Amino acid sequence: MKFSEMNYTRPDLQKLETEFNTLLGKFDGATTSEEQQNVLAEINELKKEFQTFSSLASVRNSIDTTNAFYEAEQDFFDINEPTIKDLNTKFYKALGSSKFKDDLKKKFGNQLFKLADVNLKTFDTSIIEDLKEENKLGTEYTKLVASAEVEFRGEKLNLSALSAFGESTDRELRKDAYKANWSFFAQHEEKFDEVFDKLVKVRTRIARKLGYKNFVELAYYRMARTDYNADMVAVFRNEVLKNVVPLSAKLREKQRERIGLDKLKVYDFSHNFNSGNPKPIGTPEEIVANGQKMYAELSPETKVFFDFMVNNDLMDLVNKKGKAAGGYCTMFPKFKSPFIFANFNGTIGDVDVLTHEAGHAFQCFESRNFEIEEYYWPTMEACEIHSMSMEHLTYPWMNLFFGSYTEKYKSVHLSATVHFLPYGVSVDEFQHVVYENPDMTPAERKKAWLEIEKKYRPWLDYDGVDYLERGGFWQRQGHIYRSPFYYIDYCLAQLCALQFLSKSQKDFGAAWKDYLRLCQAGGSDSFLGLVKLAGLHSPFESGVMEPLFKEVETYLNGLQV
């Protein structure tokens, strides 16, 4: 079914609650394992329908944030999501106390019960109003960023369009665009501070109502982390500091020399070659057509998947006025269809987002036939393995998008991977500090960000932009507002994705089989269980980073740029 043909109806919550509670009664009263399994299937159908309408409303609101109808529908889901969470909690309680738990585990595996257990640690009816407030504040941040219309050289541009100038060969143009971008944040600094301050307070209140000292432990449970904790993540961050920060500094120095500057400023970071950065060849339509050719050649499975996405208009890729920032993949479970949202702006990021979000969508497509909704997606850090690995596994086809600039593209892309990790762990450490000290003032939070930033990225030079020199850079990172503690997932996944790159250089066919097996497993195992299934080393395993990043450095040095 084409995206435009997917009819949206606001769910009747009263009817849904009645049906859900009736099914829970049948589940509890079942006299056989088969009977419980049949009821579970009916519960899953209810959940699928609600999630489909929620995703449709969210996507259509993202495509046009000025559409009053879908803005109201998004508000409806923000307000009522806690009610659904309450129903899910009742379901997970019933699952945990099932008389036929052993039979259910044989059929569905242990992961469903691990997820049930961890979800029960995140909810109580006493926090429903707080959750509604948290949702509303997250949406408020998204609307604020999407509302940006910055006057720049005679045009009014949104932030996605403005960011494209960061790759210009004209340094003054880069600098002016950079300052214009941050002028929007500076003008709305008080509002960004206010929204985040309220988010910290409401999340802390939720955590304390649930019996936690602060939000950190609760956040890990929310992310369904069942096989690692904050202490293990702290060790991981330190390994990045030891093994990745020095390489990132070395690559920045090479970049400075290559483009002939005395001092590399932050607005120079996206400018990699004086001849110009590699840019994708052709129109957005031609990029998608080349994507279709790439996925047809990559494997029979990716051909079926990408043809399905194209034929059913399941991608909205071009940046336009009123469109929400960023890129993401979601799913409409009722239609067994993934959906990709992006903001093409004529830079290499257009190809990156196509491969990244297609990695998510491909995994979802491969695991869409699981009987239970919980297995359509794995936990978030495992999800990011699919997306980031797809970016690397498609390297052999990058000539379709970049022609003679392919080697330069790989250099820019892989260097960006190295540069990302110090930033990613900065975001994570900042969130730990903020939620362990929830009474910080906005100014104290910015000071904390600066200290962390200097540790992991000491080469930053903001060229006198006051807002950034006071520690405001993190406010552009939507995950900090909307998805707390998500960001480290990208870092953990990146270690896995680089292992796939390493494997693919030695034996592409074997690497693809491991990747396909991982995607087909969906969410049926925990993060570390899936890592093992894919034949990868755990990111927490001692001694993994050092040889891996030596290999990355060797690969970069071998590129003809």
Buried (B, 14 or more C-beta within 10 A) or exposed (E): BEBEEBEBEEBEBEEBBEBBEEBBEBBBEBEEBEBBBBBBEBBBBBBBBBBBBBBBBBBBBBBBBEBEEBBEBBBBBBBBBBBBBBBBBBBBBBBEEBEBBEBBBEBBBEBBBBBBBBBBBBBBEEBBEBBBBBBBBBBBBBBBBBBBEBEBEEEEBBBBBBBBBBBBEEBEBBBBBBBBBBBBBBEBBEEBBBBBBBBBBBBBBBBBEBEBEBBBBBBBBBBBBBBBEBEBBEEBBEBBBEBBBEBBBEBBEBBBEBBEEEEBBBBBBBBBBEEEBBBBBEEBEEBBBBBBEBBBEBBEBBBBBBEBBBEBBBBBBBBEEEBBBBBBBBBBBBBBBBBBBBBBBBBBBBBBBBBBBBBBBBBBBBBBEBEBBBBBBBBBBBBBBBBBBBBBBBBEBBBBBBEEBBBBBBBBBBBBBBBBBBBBBBBBBBBBBBBEEBEBEBEBBBBBBBEBBEBBBEBBEBBEBEBBBBBBBBBBBBBBBBBBBBBBBBBBBBBBBBBBBBBBEEEBEEBBBBBBBBBBBBBBBBBBBBBEBBBBBBBBEEEBBEEBBEBBBEBBEEBEB
